[in-house]
Amino acid sequence: MKNRVLLENYYLPGDLECQIGAFIDYYNNQCYHERLNNVTPADVYFGRDKAILREREKIKKHTIQQRRLQHQKQAA
């Protein structure tokens, strides 16, 4: 996304503003940040990050449990 803004030529100020707005939207709402525990800045700002991280932890525990059961079945 950054490359689109940096490498393209913009002939009208509105075109550049539109691309910058699209980049800001992507960066804040779609791009996961490792520094923020792989949630988006919008998730942190609106307080959704803790619920997302709790849900991920539940999914991780369930997946590990299922894999252990599957491994036990294969070993038997």
C-alpha positions, 0 to 999 in steps of 0.5 A, a space after each residue: 500500500 505504501 508503494 502505491 502512494 510513494 511511486 505513483 504520480 498524482 496530477 491532482 491534489 484530490 487524487 493524492 489526498 484520496 490515496 493517503 486517506 486509503 492508506 490511513 484507513 488500511 493502516 489503522 483498520 486492517 494492518 495488524 501491528 506486532 507491537 500491539 500484539 497483532 491487533 489493529 490500532 483501531 482495535 486498541 483505540 476502541 477497546 476491542 483488543 482485550 476481547 480479541 486476545 482472549 478469544 484468540 487464547 481460547 481458540 489456541 487452547 482448544 486447538 492444542 487440546 484437539 491436537 493432543 486428542 488426535 495424537 493420542 488416537 493415532 498412538 493407540 
